[in-house]
Amino acid sequence: MTTHETTAHETTAYEMTAYEMTAYEIDPVERLRIMAAGVHGARIAEGVLPVPFGEVWAVMADLEGEFGRFQPDMRRVRVLRVAGDRVEALARSKYGFRAHLRGFVRPGWCWLQSRFLIIGMAAAPVPGPGGGTRVALTGGVRVRVPGRAPAVVPFGTASELSRAMDLLAERVSDRRTGPVG
């Protein structure tokens, strides 16, 4: 902190910086787009659900319950540890594959990955009248190529993510009104 004496003998304080930075807040859906852009082959499914954020995120963040009901290829997830926003979990796909996932879950944001799998979920309230919640999903089977950026197998992920988005909408609706049938 440096002080500066003005001509009116007023002393003001200011910071000496090489440049001035402006903080820009990004919401979780924008953050997911940025993260997915760094993963070769990643696809994103996005949509708006006409439901308040809290109700949507309650379904999305329920890793041991609802998650396996709206992710088409997931059979179950068991959370091993939670420390603040850090999570460690074991997942089993409907095909029997297992993944030891590590990552973060915070309101509106989930990023989990293992040696073979990436899962990303985000949600943000839609501002204004009518509201609702913007939702984005990404993920897939990881491919490791030495010396290259992270990648996922791009085949079939777009349709699976789209299906997950549809199932998520159904799960949120069922929790609001009760299952039909």
Order of alpha helices (4+ residues) and beta strands (2+ residues): beta-beta-alpha-beta-alpha-alpha-beta-beta-beta-beta-beta-beta-beta-alpha
